[in-house]
Amino acid sequence: MQHRAVRLFLAILIFSLFSFSLSADINLFTGGAPASSIQWAVDFPIIRDLRNPAPAEELILAVDYGELRAGSGIKYQCNQFDFTNHISYMPTFNHSFQAGFGGTWHFYRYLKEFTENDLIVTARFRWMRGPVFSFENAAGFLFKFTTIDVIREYKPLIYNFSYHFSLLCNWHLFNKTDLWCALNLQDYFDYPLAISPFFKLGFNFYAAPDIVLGLDYSLKFVDMFFSAIYLNETVLRFSFKVLI
């Protein structure tokens, strides 16, 4: 059943892109220097769980060529370490719509407890309404590989299959601020199976042409789709981004 769903997903994606491209003005790649950035952030858990029991720091590097985007980040806190890599390619159609695919690899180590490796493949699209509004959506599959230290000798690898979905709406206002909201089944550094979604609300302020200050608030729910909904975690995040 899982392999059949993957084949159907890929067939629909390829057919849709081919049909749309027959009549569209397509830009496959934007040359020149990319829009690069480096971001430092600190997370403060308000409602804490085992995944985020204490404040954490993040460092994220990103490169944006318009159609090709990539990023890498690390997150570290007491006894825990995350390393994430993202890449996506979305050609631009008619100067306002992008569609393509993306991939993510996430490594997570909880010291003396367990290790996780997560792989995500997605179909993605983005719609831009002038310079003010953009809407981005991705859907795909999550492949999780876990090694638990105490049973590693008997069962070296545990495999789980799940789904990925993300939705982001962004309003760029007054050339100085971004107001955004998001719904994700997995977060940048947190990759649960697809029953624990994240709801996020954020605000960015362009303090200077190359400096962006950010504030966002995240809520993580557990067992939202199969049992009684439970708010498991809330995190307040401050960020400082330098555009290179």
N, C-alpha and C positions, 0 to 999 in steps of 0.2 A: 504494500500500500504506500509506504514512504517513497520507494523508487518511482512508482507510478505518478505520485504527486509532483516529484521533482521534474520528471519528463514533461508533464503537462504544463508546469510552471514555465519551463524554458521554451517550450513550443509557443505558448501564448506571447511571451516576451519577444521572441524573434519575429513572429508574424506581425505583431503590433508595430514594432519599430520599422520593419520593412514596408508595411502598408503606408505608414505616415510619411516615411522618407521620400516616397515617390513624388509628392507634390510640395515638399517643404524646402525652404532655404536653410541649408545645413552648414554649420561651422564645426568641423571635426576637432580643431585644436587652435587655441589662441597662443601665438608666439610671444616672444619678448620676455622680459623679466617677470617672474611670478610674484603674486602677493603673498609674502611670507610673514610669519609672526611667531613670537615666542610668548608663552603665557605661564604665569605663576599663579597658583590659587591655593587657598586654604579652606578646608571644610570643617564646619562646626556641627556635629550631630545634636539635634534638639531632643528627638526621641531616638534612642540608641538601640541597635541590635548587635548581634555578634559580628556582622560584616563591617560595621563602622562603630566600634565602641568608644573611640577617642578621636580628637581632632586629627586631620590628615593634611598633608601637603601634596600638591600636584605640580608637574612641570610638563607642558605640552608644546611641541613644535608642529607647525602646519605650513603647507605650501599649496597655493591655489593658482593654477593656470587657467581658470575659467571652466574648461571642460574636464581637466584632470586635477584631482585634489588628493592630497595625501597628508597624513599626520601621524605622529608618534607621541606617546606620553607615558610618564611614570607617576605612580602614586605610592606614597609610603606613610605608614603609621605604625603604631606599636605592634610588633610581631607579624606584620602583613606587608606585602609588596605586590604591586600590579605593574604590568608593562603591556601597552596596547599599541597596535599599528592598524591604521585605516588607509584604504585607497579606494577611489571611485573614479569612473570615467563616464561622463554624460555629454554627448554632443549636443550642441545648441540648435534648436529648430526655430526658424522665423524670429530670432532675436528675443524670444520670450519663454521658450519651453525647452527643458533639457530632459533627456531620458537615457538610461544606460544601466550600468551594473556596478556593484561594489563588493569589497571583501574586507574582513576584519580578522585579525588574530590577537587574542588576549591571553596573557600568561598571568596566573595568580598563585602566589605562594603564601600560605599561612604556616609560619615557622613551627616545625616539630609536629604538624598536624596533617596537612594534605597539600596537594598541588593540583591546579586546574589549567587546562588548555582549552580555549574556546575558538572555534572557527565559524564565521558567519559569511554566507554568500547572499546577495540581495539583488533585486531589481529596484531601480530608483528612478524617480522623476522630480523635477522642480519646475514650478511655474512662477514667473516674475511679472508683476503688474507695475510696470514703470520702475522708478527708483525707490518706491515707497514700500511695496508689499511683496513678499515672496512666500511661497508655500512649498514645502519639501516633504516627500513621502518615500519610504522604503519598506519592502516586504521581502522576506526570504526565510532561510533555514539556519538553525543553530546546531552545531555539532560540538558536544561537550565531552572531554576526556579527563577523567579524575583519577588521581593516585592517592590513596590514603596510607599514611606511613605505617600504621600498626598492622595492616593486613597486606602490605605490599608483597610480601613473600608468597602469599597464597593467591592473591588476586591483584596482579600488578596494574590493571587498568579497568576502570568502569566507564562505560559509554552511555551517553544519553542523546536523544534526538529531540529537537523542539523547533519553535518558530520564532521569527523575528519580525517586528513591526515597529516603525517609528514615524512620527508626524511632527513637523515643525512649522509654525507660523511666525513670521517676523515682520514687524513694522518699523521702517527706518524713518524717523520723524525729525524734522527741523535740521537735517544734516548733522545732528549732534547726538542723537539717542537711538537706541534700538529697544523696542519692547517686544518680547517673544514669549511664546508658550509652546510646550511640547508634551507629547505622549509617547513613551517608549516602553517596549517590553524588556529591553536591556539598556543599561546606561553605559557611559564611556568607560568606566572602570568596574562595573558590576553586571554580571551576566547570569541572572537566575533563569530557570526555565519559564516558559511563557504563561505563567499564572500570577506573576508578581509585578504588575506594571508600575512605571514611574510617571507621575504627573509633575511638570516643572513649569515655573513662571520666572522670567528673568528680565533684567534691565541692564543695558550697557550705556555708558556715557563716554563720548569722545572728548577727553580732557585736553587733548592736543592733537595735531594731525596724525601723529604716530603713537599715541597712547590711549588705551581704552580701559576704563574702569568698569568692572562688572559686579552684579549682585544677583543671585538667583536662589530660589527656594524649591526644594524637591520633596515630594511625598512618595513613599514606596508602600504599596499595599500587597498583602500576602493572601493567596488563595481567593483571588477576587472573582474568578469565573466558576468555581466549583463548590464553594462552601460559603460560610458567613464571612463577609469582608472584614479585614483587619488591617488597620494602619500600623505598619511594623516599624517604620523609620521616617524621620524628617531631617533634612540637612540644609543648613544655611551656608552658602558658598560665596566667598569674596575672591575676585580675580583681578589681576593686573596684566594687561597684554601690551606688548611693544610690537608695532608693525615695522618690519624690516625692509 
